[in-house]
Structure formats: C-alpha cells, structure tokens
C-alpha cells in the first residue's frame, strides 16, 4: 500500500516530466519555425491538443501514438522528443 506522500511525489514527478516535455516541444517547434497550427497539421493532430501539450499549467500525458506523430513531423526519432536538458 502506498502512502499519500509517495503518491504526492509520483504526481509531482509526472507533472515535472510533462512540463519538461512542453518546453521541449515548444523549443523544437520554434526551431522549425512553425506555429502550433502548422505543427498540428504536420503531425496530424488537433490544434487544441498541441496547445495543451505545450501548456505549462497542466499539460496532459502524451500517448505513444502522439509521440510517434510528433517525431515524424520533426523527422527525428521519438526518443529525441524526451531529451530534456
């Protein structure tokens, strides 16, 4: 059985990773010179979903399918999306 403290820690780690991913996604998009709309079109994702993924307030979890679509749009391996500095 997990205690509340561990659950709180796990939630914090998940949120931290999502925020790092949001920063990474925005940096890659800006480096490519694309708007959120352009990225959404290239990745075959909804514009609103790209907005949420880049949100720093409460970004949603990114599914594997989404990571694959984004990587394909950027023409990079999916693992590169998760390289946080």
C-alpha positions as CSV (number, residue, x, y, z in Angstrom):
1,X,0.0,0.0,0.0
2,X,1.3,3.4,-1.0
3,X,1.2,6.3,1.5
4,X,-0.1,9.7,0.5
5,X,3.5,11.1,0.5
6,X,4.6,8.6,-2.2
7,X,1.5,9.3,-4.3
8,X,2.2,13.0,-4.0
9,X,5.8,12.5,-5.0
10,X,4.8,10.4,-8.1
11,X,2.3,13.0,-9.1
12,X,4.9,15.7,-8.8
13,X,7.4,13.7,-10.9
14,X,4.7,13.1,-13.6
15,X,3.9,16.8,-13.7
16,X,7.6,17.8,-13.9
17,X,8.2,15.4,-16.8
18,X,5.1,16.8,-18.6
19,X,6.3,20.4,-18.2
20,X,9.8,19.4,-19.4
21,X,8.1,17.8,-22.4
22,X,6.1,21.0,-23.0
23,X,9.3,23.1,-23.0
24,X,11.0,20.6,-25.4
25,X,8.0,20.5,-27.8
26,X,7.8,24.3,-27.9
27,X,11.6,24.6,-28.5
28,X,11.5,22.1,-31.3
29,X,8.5,23.8,-32.9
30,X,10.1,27.2,-32.6
31,X,13.4,25.9,-34.0
32,X,11.5,24.6,-37.0
33,X,9.8,28.0,-37.4
34,X,6.3,26.5,-37.2
35,X,3.2,27.8,-35.5
36,X,1.2,25.4,-33.3
37,X,-1.3,25.1,-36.1
38,X,1.4,24.1,-38.5
39,X,2.8,21.5,-36.1
40,X,-0.7,20.1,-35.6
41,X,-1.3,19.8,-39.4
42,X,2.1,18.2,-40.0
43,X,1.7,15.8,-37.1
44,X,-2.0,15.1,-38.0
45,X,-3.1,16.2,-34.5
46,X,-5.8,18.5,-33.4
47,X,-4.6,22.1,-32.9
48,X,-6.1,22.2,-29.4
49,X,-4.1,19.0,-28.5
50,X,-0.8,20.7,-29.5
51,X,-1.8,23.7,-27.4
52,X,-2.5,21.5,-24.4
53,X,0.8,19.6,-24.8
54,X,2.7,22.9,-24.8
55,X,0.8,24.2,-21.8
56,X,2.9,24.9,-18.7
57,X,-0.1,25.0,-16.3
58,X,-1.4,21.4,-16.6
59,X,-0.1,19.6,-19.6
60,X,-1.8,16.3,-20.4
61,X,0.1,13.0,-20.6
62,X,1.3,12.3,-24.1
63,X,0.4,8.9,-25.6
64,X,2.9,6.8,-27.6
65,X,0.9,7.4,-30.8
66,X,1.1,11.2,-30.2
67,X,4.9,11.0,-29.7
68,X,5.3,9.0,-32.9
69,X,3.3,11.5,-34.9
70,X,5.3,14.4,-33.4
71,X,8.6,12.7,-34.1
72,X,7.6,12.0,-37.7
73,X,6.6,15.7,-38.2
74,X,10.0,16.8,-36.9
75,X,11.8,14.0,-38.7
76,X,13.5,12.8,-35.5
77,X,13.4,9.5,-33.6
78,X,10.7,9.5,-30.9
79,X,13.4,9.3,-28.1
80,X,14.7,12.7,-29.1
81,X,11.4,14.2,-28.0
82,X,12.3,13.2,-24.5
83,X,15.8,14.5,-24.3
84,X,15.5,17.2,-21.7
85,X,18.4,19.5,-20.9
